[in-house]
């Protein structure tokens, strides 16, 4: 049964690689577009945004924080509700980022490899744990999307139905960073099958995509990246489309 949601949420993405703000195509580190040399410009462009989705891409691949200084700068200066992900795979790392002011942490690899840790964290920090379900050809990918499991997105998501997680972040890897439109039907089906709020990610190309995701009625929000950074719409326009 789909979760009852209130306002449709816009989460602008700040993806960090070697300290720079980038977007990858389908998670491939060799196909990175650079939009800023550091987080300062990103925060200026996103000033006034109520939410930010910050990802340490290098950390996602190596399994430990690799852009900590940049993430910390965003947490100190943004004033937004920030969810942080990328390489967070221990209780200590979860506590570290929450202690530095992150509103939520996003757990991906450990959701598949150590679900007990995710459930424990969700109990300890109610409303502050997000499970990332990253799908490649219907199967969950982990470790910076480098490894593909045999587990389906729905099977993984259902493991946390009663865990008390704040949301589930669903990404269709084939669409991520490609501006080809979101996986609307797959995301809506997932949201309809779960009581956990589901955020969409990957493929948003324009305001029509945001409106379509909102119109589905069961999707809680969307992470927007390349389309925003490349000026296909402004932050104000995205927020208006979601209102």
Helices and strands as residue ranges (DSSP letters): E 9-17, E 20-25, E 28-36, H 39-45, E 51-56, H 57-62, H 68-77, E 81-85, H 91-99, E 104-107, H 109-113, H 115-124, E 129-136, E 139-142, E 147-152, H 153-158, E 167-172, H 184-193, E 198-201, H 207-215, E 221-224, H 226-229, H 235-242
